[in-house]
Amino acid sequence: MSTVDRRRLLGALGAGLFGAATLGCASAEADTASGEEPNDADIGFLSDMAAHHLQALAMCERVLGRETGGPVQSAATEVLRNQSYEVGTMHAWLRDWGQSTATPDTVMAWMGMHEGAGMPAAMMPGLASDEDMFALATAEGESRGRLWLELMRAHHVGGVAMADAAVDLVATDKVRRLAGTQSAVQTYEIAQYDELLATTYANA
């Protein structure tokens, strides 16, 4: 698939995100007026996914502008652009609801993980370890590109699981649409990473 076709598909998948984000310009009062009060899953998902995205952005910053090969530069640019926008949207909604945008210490309680007690943020599904992040920062050439693909693939798998759970658990339509779009986009990107790992970066 060409870069142009890839961007067209991502743009189509992102249409739901942009529509949902437009709703973020409305106040919390508008949600209340429409009968859409956020529940614990809305708030927990936005908080946890925003924190999850922040590591993805840090991973992108470790490869952009480096000699990793063009496909990884393009892929990292897409993730940086899309997920930066999403972090802004999720934080705006949290602020509208009077919630903190600080990175949580305990995550996934909204999913019922560990009998609803949640888990430490460092254990969030898909997160790269400190050792992984150091390796990504110090690898060279296409080896760095391959490592980025492997780590971002795992990161997306964790993100898709969170987004799919949110679709079933949240109370507000705008968060449900956002989660659905995130699942679709990241599932598509996982397939692209698999193709690159099997071809361009197979021997890196």
C-alpha positions as a Markdown table, in Angstrom:
| # | Residue | x | y | z |
|---|---|---|---|---|
| 1 | Met | 0.0 | 0.0 | 0.0 |
| 2 | Ser | 1.4 | 3.4 | -1.0 |
| 3 | Thr | 1.9 | 6.2 | 1.5 |
| 4 | Val | -0.9 | 8.2 | -0.1 |
| 5 | Asp | -3.3 | 5.2 | 0.2 |
| 6 | Arg | -2.2 | 4.6 | 3.8 |
| 7 | Arg | -2.9 | 8.3 | 4.7 |
| 8 | Arg | -6.3 | 8.2 | 3.0 |
| 9 | Leu | -7.3 | 5.1 | 5.0 |
| 10 | Leu | -6.1 | 6.5 | 8.2 |
| 11 | Gly | -8.0 | 9.7 | 7.4 |
| 12 | Ala | -11.2 | 7.8 | 6.9 |
| 13 | Leu | -10.7 | 5.9 | 10.1 |
| 14 | Gly | -9.9 | 9.1 | 11.9 |
| 15 | Ala | -13.2 | 10.8 | 10.8 |
| 16 | Gly | -14.9 | 9.4 | 13.9 |
| 17 | Leu | -12.1 | 10.8 | 16.1 |
| 18 | Phe | -12.4 | 14.3 | 14.7 |
| 19 | Gly | -16.2 | 14.2 | 15.1 |
| 20 | Ala | -15.8 | 13.1 | 18.7 |
| 21 | Ala | -13.2 | 15.7 | 19.3 |
| 22 | Thr | -15.5 | 18.5 | 18.1 |
| 23 | Leu | -17.8 | 17.5 | 20.9 |
| 24 | Gly | -14.9 | 18.2 | 23.3 |
| 25 | Cys | -15.3 | 21.9 | 22.7 |
| 26 | Ala | -18.7 | 21.6 | 24.5 |
| 27 | Ser | -18.7 | 22.0 | 28.2 |
| 28 | Ala | -19.5 | 19.4 | 30.9 |
| 29 | Glu | -22.9 | 21.1 | 31.2 |
| 30 | Ala | -23.7 | 20.1 | 27.6 |
| 31 | Asp | -23.0 | 16.5 | 28.5 |
| 32 | Thr | -25.3 | 16.7 | 31.5 |
| 33 | Ala | -28.0 | 18.4 | 29.4 |
| 34 | Ser | -27.9 | 15.6 | 26.9 |
| 35 | Gly | -28.2 | 13.0 | 29.7 |
| 36 | Glu | -24.6 | 11.8 | 29.1 |
| 37 | Glu | -23.0 | 11.7 | 32.5 |
| 38 | Pro | -19.6 | 10.1 | 32.4 |
| 39 | Asn | -19.1 | 7.0 | 34.5 |
| 40 | Asp | -15.9 | 5.6 | 36.1 |
| 41 | Ala | -15.1 | 3.8 | 32.8 |
| 42 | Asp | -15.2 | 7.1 | 30.8 |
| 43 | Ile | -12.9 | 8.8 | 33.3 |
| 44 | Gly | -10.6 | 5.9 | 33.9 |
| 45 | Phe | -10.3 | 5.1 | 30.2 |
| 46 | Leu | -9.4 | 8.6 | 29.2 |
| 47 | Ser | -6.9 | 8.9 | 32.0 |
| 48 | Asp | -5.2 | 5.6 | 31.3 |
| 49 | Met | -5.2 | 5.9 | 27.5 |
| 50 | Ala | -3.7 | 9.4 | 27.7 |
| 51 | Ala | -0.9 | 8.0 | 29.9 |
| 52 | His | -0.5 | 5.1 | 27.5 |
| 53 | His | -0.3 | 7.5 | 24.5 |
| 54 | Leu | 2.4 | 9.5 | 26.2 |
| 55 | Gln | 4.8 | 6.6 | 26.1 |
| 56 | Ala | 4.0 | 6.1 | 22.4 |
| 57 | Leu | 5.0 | 9.7 | 21.8 |
| 58 | Ala | 8.2 | 9.2 | 23.6 |
| 59 | Met | 9.0 | 6.2 | 21.5 |
| 60 | Cys | 8.3 | 8.2 | 18.3 |
| 61 | Glu | 10.7 | 10.9 | 19.5 |
| 62 | Arg | 13.4 | 8.3 | 19.8 |
| 63 | Val | 13.3 | 7.4 | 16.1 |
| 64 | Leu | 12.2 | 10.5 | 14.2 |
| 65 | Gly | 15.0 | 12.2 | 12.4 |
| 66 | Arg | 17.2 | 9.1 | 12.8 |
| 67 | Glu | 18.5 | 6.7 | 10.1 |
| 68 | Thr | 15.8 | 4.0 | 10.7 |
| 69 | Gly | 14.5 | 3.7 | 7.1 |
| 70 | Gly | 11.7 | 5.6 | 5.5 |
| 71 | Pro | 8.8 | 3.3 | 6.5 |
| 72 | Val | 9.5 | 3.7 | 10.2 |
| 73 | Gln | 9.9 | 7.5 | 9.8 |
| 74 | Ser | 6.4 | 7.6 | 8.1 |
| 75 | Ala | 4.8 | 5.3 | 10.6 |
| 76 | Ala | 6.3 | 7.2 | 13.6 |
| 77 | Thr | 5.1 | 10.5 | 12.1 |
| 78 | Glu | 1.6 | 9.2 | 11.9 |
| 79 | Val | 1.6 | 8.0 | 15.5 |
| 80 | Leu | 3.0 | 11.2 | 16.8 |
| 81 | Arg | 0.5 | 13.3 | 14.9 |
| 82 | Asn | -2.6 | 11.2 | 15.7 |
| 83 | Gln | -1.8 | 10.4 | 19.3 |
| 84 | Ser | -0.7 | 13.9 | 20.2 |
| 85 | Tyr | -4.1 | 15.1 | 19.0 |
| 86 | Glu | -5.8 | 12.4 | 21.0 |
| 87 | Val | -4.0 | 13.2 | 24.2 |
| 88 | Gly | -5.1 | 16.8 | 23.8 |
| 89 | Thr | -8.7 | 15.7 | 23.3 |
| 90 | Met | -8.7 | 13.2 | 26.2 |
| 91 | His | -7.2 | 15.8 | 28.6 |
| 92 | Ala | -9.7 | 18.4 | 27.5 |
| 93 | Trp | -12.6 | 16.1 | 28.3 |
| 94 | Leu | -11.2 | 15.2 | 31.6 |
| 95 | Arg | -10.8 | 18.9 | 32.5 |
| 96 | Asp | -14.4 | 19.5 | 31.4 |
| 97 | Trp | -15.5 | 16.9 | 33.9 |
| 98 | Gly | -13.3 | 18.4 | 36.7 |
| 99 | Gln | -10.9 | 15.4 | 36.6 |
| 100 | Ser | -7.1 | 15.4 | 36.9 |
| 101 | Thr | -4.9 | 15.0 | 33.8 |
| 102 | Ala | -1.9 | 13.9 | 35.9 |
| 103 | Thr | -0.5 | 10.4 | 35.0 |
| 104 | Pro | -2.3 | 8.0 | 37.4 |
| 105 | Asp | -0.3 | 5.8 | 39.8 |
| 106 | Thr | -3.0 | 3.0 | 39.6 |
| 107 | Val | -4.6 | 2.0 | 36.3 |
| 108 | Met | -7.2 | -0.3 | 34.8 |
| 109 | Ala | -9.5 | -0.4 | 37.8 |
| 110 | Trp | -12.3 | 0.7 | 35.4 |
| 111 | Met | -11.8 | -2.5 | 33.5 |
| 112 | Gly | -12.2 | -4.6 | 36.7 |
| 113 | Met | -8.6 | -5.6 | 36.6 |
| 114 | His | -7.4 | -7.2 | 39.9 |
| 115 | Glu | -11.0 | -7.3 | 41.2 |
| 116 | Gly | -11.4 | -3.6 | 40.5 |
| 117 | Ala | -8.3 | -2.6 | 42.5 |
| 118 | Gly | -6.4 | -1.9 | 39.3 |
| 119 | Met | -2.6 | -2.2 | 38.9 |
| 120 | Pro | 0.5 | -0.1 | 39.0 |
| 121 | Ala | 0.8 | 2.2 | 36.0 |
| 122 | Ala | 4.1 | 0.5 | 34.9 |
| 123 | Met | 2.2 | -2.8 | 34.4 |
| 124 | Met | -0.3 | -1.3 | 31.9 |
| 125 | Pro | -0.6 | -3.7 | 29.0 |
| 126 | Gly | 1.7 | -2.9 | 26.1 |
| 127 | Leu | 4.0 | -0.5 | 27.9 |
| 128 | Ala | 7.7 | -0.8 | 27.1 |
| 129 | Ser | 10.1 | -1.3 | 30.0 |
| 130 | Asp | 12.8 | 1.2 | 30.9 |
| 131 | Glu | 15.3 | -1.2 | 29.5 |
| 132 | Asp | 13.3 | -1.3 | 26.2 |
| 133 | Met | 13.2 | 2.5 | 26.0 |
| 134 | Phe | 17.0 | 2.7 | 26.6 |
| 135 | Ala | 17.6 | 0.1 | 23.9 |
| 136 | Leu | 15.4 | 2.0 | 21.5 |
| 137 | Ala | 17.4 | 5.2 | 22.2 |
| 138 | Thr | 20.8 | 3.6 | 21.7 |
| 139 | Ala | 20.1 | 1.2 | 18.7 |
| 140 | Glu | 21.3 | 2.3 | 15.3 |
| 141 | Gly | 20.1 | 2.2 | 11.7 |
| 142 | Glu | 17.4 | -0.2 | 10.7 |
| 143 | Ser | 17.9 | -2.2 | 13.9 |
| 144 | Arg | 16.4 | 0.8 | 15.7 |
| 145 | Gly | 13.6 | 0.9 | 13.1 |
| 146 | Arg | 12.8 | -2.8 | 13.7 |
| 147 | Leu | 12.9 | -2.4 | 17.5 |
| 148 | Trp | 10.5 | 0.5 | 17.2 |
| 149 | Leu | 8.1 | -1.6 | 15.1 |
| 150 | Glu | 8.2 | -4.4 | 17.6 |
| 151 | Leu | 7.7 | -2.2 | 20.6 |
| 152 | Met | 5.0 | -0.1 | 19.0 |
| 153 | Arg | 3.2 | -3.2 | 17.9 |
| 154 | Ala | 3.1 | -4.5 | 21.4 |
| 155 | His | 2.0 | -1.1 | 22.6 |
| 156 | His | -0.8 | -1.0 | 20.1 |
| 157 | Val | -2.0 | -4.5 | 21.1 |
| 158 | Gly | -2.4 | -3.2 | 24.7 |
| 159 | Gly | -4.1 | -0.1 | 23.4 |
| 160 | Val | -6.6 | -2.0 | 21.3 |
| 161 | Ala | -7.5 | -4.2 | 24.3 |
| 162 | Met | -8.2 | -1.0 | 26.4 |
| 163 | Ala | -10.2 | 0.7 | 23.6 |
| 164 | Asp | -12.3 | -2.4 | 22.9 |
| 165 | Ala | -13.2 | -2.7 | 26.6 |
| 166 | Ala | -14.1 | 1.0 | 26.7 |
| 167 | Val | -16.6 | 0.6 | 23.9 |
| 168 | Asp | -18.5 | -1.8 | 26.1 |
| 169 | Leu | -18.1 | 0.0 | 29.4 |
| 170 | Val | -18.3 | 3.8 | 28.9 |
| 171 | Ala | -21.5 | 5.8 | 29.3 |
| 172 | Thr | -20.9 | 8.7 | 26.9 |
| 173 | Asp | -21.2 | 8.5 | 23.1 |
| 174 | Lys | -18.2 | 10.7 | 22.4 |
| 175 | Val | -15.8 | 8.5 | 24.4 |
| 176 | Arg | -17.3 | 5.4 | 22.8 |
| 177 | Arg | -16.7 | 6.8 | 19.4 |
| 178 | Leu | -13.1 | 7.8 | 20.3 |
| 179 | Ala | -12.4 | 4.4 | 21.6 |
| 180 | Gly | -13.8 | 2.7 | 18.5 |
| 181 | Thr | -11.7 | 4.9 | 16.3 |
| 182 | Gln | -8.6 | 4.2 | 18.3 |
| 183 | Ser | -9.2 | 0.5 | 18.1 |
| 184 | Ala | -9.7 | 0.6 | 14.3 |
| 185 | Val | -6.6 | 2.8 | 13.6 |
| 186 | Gln | -4.3 | 0.9 | 15.9 |
| 187 | Thr | -5.5 | -2.5 | 14.5 |
| 188 | Tyr | -4.8 | -1.3 | 11.0 |
| 189 | Glu | -1.3 | -0.1 | 12.0 |
| 190 | Ile | -0.5 | -3.4 | 13.7 |
| 191 | Ala | -1.1 | -5.1 | 10.3 |
| 192 | Gln | 1.2 | -2.6 | 8.7 |
| 193 | Tyr | 3.9 | -3.2 | 11.3 |
| 194 | Asp | 3.6 | -6.9 | 10.8 |
| 195 | Glu | 4.1 | -6.5 | 7.0 |
| 196 | Leu | 7.2 | -4.3 | 7.5 |
| 197 | Leu | 8.7 | -6.7 | 10.1 |
| 198 | Ala | 8.2 | -9.6 | 7.6 |
| 199 | Thr | 9.7 | -7.7 | 4.6 |
| 200 | Thr | 11.7 | -4.4 | 4.8 |
| 201 | Tyr | 12.9 | -5.0 | 8.3 |
| 202 | Ala | 13.1 | -8.8 | 8.3 |
| 203 | Asn | 16.9 | -8.9 | 8.4 |
| 204 | Ala | 17.5 | -5.7 | 10.4 |
